Amino acid sequence: MAIFETHLRVDITKVDGNAQITNKGILDLLENAASMHSDIAGFGIKDIPNNRLSWIQLNWRVKVLRRLSYGEEVTIKTWTSPPTKVTTFRDFEVLDSENKQVCVATTKYTLINIDTLSIQKISDEIIDKYGPVNKSILPDYEFKKLKEPSSFSNEYIYKTLRRDIDVNKHVHNSIYLDLAYEALPENIYENNCFNNIEIMYKSSIRLGDTSKCLYSYEDGKHIVTIKSLDDKTLHSIIRLW
């Protein structure tokens, strides 16, 4: 299968008041392409009840080269890399109607057994279904553990709602970006589009959980740390610049 390719349209749910695609809209397009690839490979959402396996995302790194507008048609190419024992990487390339690169991204996954909630080894049988490719869209980038800032200047409290929950029964990946945006000071939110996104997921948020989203600014990056109210659980760190 190697490189999977699909064609999608920037619809009204993915744009802001200026009719330009939002960063969450970008994540949604990329996730749709990845899901279609997994459906074909036999390890997609519809296959979970039978194989009892589900992909869990650990990280995102997205770089926007040109902000798409409402109605634009895009080509998304995506592929997986040969895995380690328990993780694998998926890369994305987004092209506009003139075949120009408008966005690149990479993400890191692990595989869990939904009955035991334990991490599973990614077998050769599974990865062969995807036709892994030795190609990196961001060859100079390496996923590293993001550190919590030492201080925070803004806080947003949020109680998880039913609408936030996905097929894995926890808050969907792109919702974390929504929470990060709510934590931004108003002037930062209004005056930045953030063409670079980095997300590290650590511990899932579930229905009824209340989280606090803590904003910091360090080294030219806007950072939101999402934690439990008692500070004992780190859910995610999002960096925007």
C-alpha positions as CSV (number, residue, x, y, z in Angstrom):
1,M,0.0,0.0,0.0
2,A,2.9,2.3,0.8
3,I,1.9,6.0,0.4
4,F,-1.9,6.4,0.8
5,E,-3.5,9.4,-1.0
6,T,-6.9,11.0,-0.7
7,H,-8.6,14.2,-1.8
8,L,-10.6,16.3,0.7
9,R,-12.2,19.7,0.7
10,V,-12.0,22.4,3.3
11,D,-15.6,22.6,4.4
12,I,-17.4,25.2,6.7
13,T,-16.6,23.3,9.9
14,K,-12.9,23.7,9.4
15,V,-12.6,27.5,8.9
16,D,-12.6,30.6,11.0
17,G,-14.4,34.0,10.6
18,N,-12.0,34.9,7.8
19,A,-12.9,31.7,5.9
20,Q,-9.4,30.3,6.5
21,I,-8.7,26.9,7.8
22,T,-8.1,26.6,11.6
23,N,-5.4,24.5,13.1
24,K,-8.0,22.2,14.5
25,G,-9.4,22.0,10.9
26,I,-6.0,20.9,9.8
27,L,-5.8,18.2,12.4
28,D,-9.2,17.0,11.4
29,L,-8.2,16.6,7.8
30,L,-5.0,14.7,8.7
31,E,-6.9,12.4,11.1
32,N,-9.5,11.7,8.4
33,A,-6.7,10.7,5.9
34,A,-5.0,8.5,8.6
35,S,-8.3,6.8,9.5
36,M,-9.0,6.0,5.8
37,H,-5.6,4.5,5.5
38,S,-6.2,2.3,8.6
39,D,-9.6,1.3,7.3
40,I,-8.0,-0.1,4.2
41,A,-5.3,-1.8,6.1
42,G,-7.9,-3.6,8.3
43,F,-7.0,-1.8,11.6
44,G,-9.4,1.1,11.5
45,I,-12.2,2.2,13.8
46,K,-14.7,-0.3,12.3
47,D,-12.2,-3.2,13.0
48,I,-11.8,-2.5,16.7
49,P,-14.8,-4.7,17.8
50,N,-13.2,-7.7,16.0
51,N,-9.4,-7.3,16.6
52,R,-9.7,-5.5,20.0
53,L,-6.9,-3.2,19.0
54,S,-6.9,0.6,18.8
55,W,-4.3,3.1,17.8
56,I,-3.5,5.8,20.4
57,Q,-1.8,9.0,19.5
58,L,1.2,10.1,21.5
59,N,2.4,13.3,19.7
60,W,1.8,15.8,16.9
61,R,4.2,18.1,15.0
62,V,2.5,20.2,12.3
63,K,4.0,22.9,10.1
64,V,1.7,25.1,8.1
65,L,3.3,26.5,4.9
66,R,0.2,28.2,3.5
67,R,-3.2,28.8,5.2
68,L,-5.9,27.1,3.1
69,S,-9.3,28.8,2.5
70,Y,-12.9,27.6,2.5
71,G,-13.7,25.4,-0.5
72,E,-10.2,24.5,-1.5
73,E,-9.6,21.0,-2.6
74,V,-6.5,19.3,-1.2
75,T,-4.5,16.1,-1.8
76,I,-3.3,14.5,1.4
77,K,-0.5,11.9,1.2
78,T,0.2,9.8,4.3
79,W,2.4,6.9,5.2
80,T,3.7,4.9,8.2
81,S,7.4,4.3,9.0
82,P,8.8,0.9,10.1
83,P,7.9,0.6,13.8
84,T,9.9,0.1,17.0
85,K,8.4,-2.6,19.3
86,V,5.6,-0.5,20.6
87,T,5.5,2.8,18.6
88,T,5.3,3.8,15.0
89,F,5.3,7.1,13.1
90,R,3.0,8.5,10.5
91,D,3.9,11.4,8.2
92,F,1.6,13.7,6.1
93,E,2.0,15.9,3.1
94,V,-0.8,18.3,2.1
95,L,-0.9,19.6,-1.5
96,D,-3.1,22.3,-3.0
97,S,-4.9,22.2,-6.4
98,E,-1.6,23.4,-8.0
99,N,0.3,20.5,-6.4
100,K,2.1,22.9,-4.1
101,Q,3.0,21.8,-0.6
102,V,0.8,23.7,2.0
103,C,1.3,21.7,5.1
104,V,3.5,18.9,6.5
105,A,3.1,16.9,9.7
106,T,4.3,13.9,11.6
107,T,2.8,12.0,14.5
108,K,3.6,9.2,16.8
109,Y,1.3,6.3,17.8
110,T,1.2,3.2,20.0
111,L,-1.3,0.3,19.9
112,I,-3.4,-0.8,22.8
113,N,-5.6,-3.8,23.6
114,I,-9.0,-2.2,24.4
115,D,-9.9,-5.0,26.9
116,T,-6.8,-4.8,29.0
117,L,-5.8,-1.2,28.1
118,S,-2.3,-2.5,27.8
119,I,0.2,-1.4,25.1
120,Q,0.6,-4.1,22.4
121,K,3.7,-5.0,20.4
122,I,3.2,-3.8,16.8
123,S,3.7,-7.0,14.9
124,D,5.1,-7.4,11.4
125,E,1.7,-8.7,10.3
126,I,0.1,-5.5,11.3
127,I,2.6,-3.1,10.0
128,D,3.0,-5.0,6.7
129,K,-0.7,-4.2,6.0
130,Y,0.3,-0.5,5.9
131,G,3.3,-0.9,3.6
132,P,5.8,1.1,5.7
133,V,7.9,3.7,3.9
134,N,11.4,4.8,5.0
135,K,10.7,8.5,4.3
136,S,10.5,11.4,6.8
137,I,8.6,14.6,5.9
138,L,10.4,16.5,8.7
139,P,13.9,14.8,8.7
140,D,15.4,17.2,11.2
141,Y,12.6,16.8,13.7
142,E,12.7,14.4,16.7
143,F,10.0,13.8,19.2
144,K,11.3,14.7,22.6
145,K,9.6,14.8,26.0
146,L,8.2,18.3,26.5
147,K,8.8,19.8,29.9
148,E,6.4,21.7,32.0
149,P,7.2,25.5,32.3
150,S,8.2,26.7,35.7
151,S,5.5,29.3,35.9
152,F,2.1,30.2,34.4
153,S,0.4,33.5,33.7
154,N,-3.1,32.4,32.7
155,E,-5.5,29.6,33.7
156,Y,-8.6,28.0,32.2
157,I,-10.8,25.4,34.0
158,Y,-12.8,22.9,31.9
159,K,-15.1,20.0,32.8
160,T,-15.2,17.4,30.0
161,L,-18.6,17.1,28.2
162,R,-20.1,14.2,26.3
163,R,-19.4,15.9,23.0
164,D,-15.6,15.7,23.7
165,I,-15.5,11.9,23.9
166,D,-14.4,9.7,21.0
167,V,-14.5,6.0,20.1
168,N,-11.8,5.2,22.7
169,K,-14.0,6.7,25.4
170,H,-11.7,9.6,26.2
171,V,-11.3,13.2,25.0
172,H,-10.5,13.2,21.3
173,N,-7.0,14.4,20.3
174,S,-8.0,17.6,18.5
175,I,-10.1,18.8,21.5
176,Y,-6.8,19.3,23.4
177,L,-6.1,22.1,20.9
178,D,-9.5,23.6,21.6
179,L,-8.6,23.7,25.3
180,A,-5.2,25.2,24.6
181,Y,-6.8,28.1,22.6
182,E,-9.2,28.8,25.5
183,A,-6.3,29.2,27.8
184,L,-4.6,31.8,25.6
185,P,-4.8,35.5,26.7
186,E,-7.2,37.4,24.5
187,N,-4.5,39.5,22.8
188,I,-2.4,36.4,21.9
189,Y,-5.5,34.5,20.6
190,E,-6.6,37.4,18.4
191,N,-3.2,38.3,16.9
192,N,-1.7,34.9,16.1
193,C,-2.6,32.1,13.7
194,F,0.3,29.8,14.8
195,N,1.7,28.0,11.8
196,N,3.6,25.6,14.1
197,I,1.9,23.1,16.4
198,E,3.5,20.6,18.8
199,I,1.4,18.4,21.1
200,M,2.5,15.7,23.6
201,Y,-0.3,13.5,25.0
202,K,0.5,11.9,28.4
203,S,-2.7,10.8,30.2
204,S,-6.2,10.6,28.8
205,I,-9.0,12.9,30.0
206,R,-12.3,11.1,30.4
207,L,-16.0,12.1,30.7
208,G,-16.7,14.2,33.9
209,D,-13.0,15.0,34.5
210,T,-12.2,18.6,35.3
211,S,-8.9,19.9,34.0
212,K,-6.9,23.1,34.3
213,C,-5.2,24.6,31.3
214,L,-2.1,26.7,32.2
215,Y,-0.6,29.2,29.8
216,S,3.0,30.2,29.6
217,Y,5.3,32.0,27.2
218,E,8.9,30.7,26.9
219,D,11.6,30.9,24.2
220,G,9.2,32.4,21.6
221,K,6.6,29.7,22.1
222,H,3.1,29.9,23.6
223,I,2.7,26.8,25.9
224,V,-0.4,25.3,27.4
225,T,0.0,22.6,30.0
226,I,-3.2,20.6,30.7
227,K,-3.3,18.9,34.1
228,S,-5.8,17.5,36.6
229,L,-7.1,20.0,39.3
230,D,-4.9,18.4,42.0
231,D,-1.7,18.7,39.8
232,K,-1.1,14.9,40.1
233,T,-1.8,14.0,36.5
234,L,-0.3,15.6,33.4
235,H,-2.6,15.2,30.4
236,S,-0.9,17.2,27.7
237,I,1.6,19.9,26.7
238,I,0.8,22.0,23.6
239,R,3.3,24.4,22.1
240,L,2.3,27.0,19.5
241,W,4.4,29.5,17.5
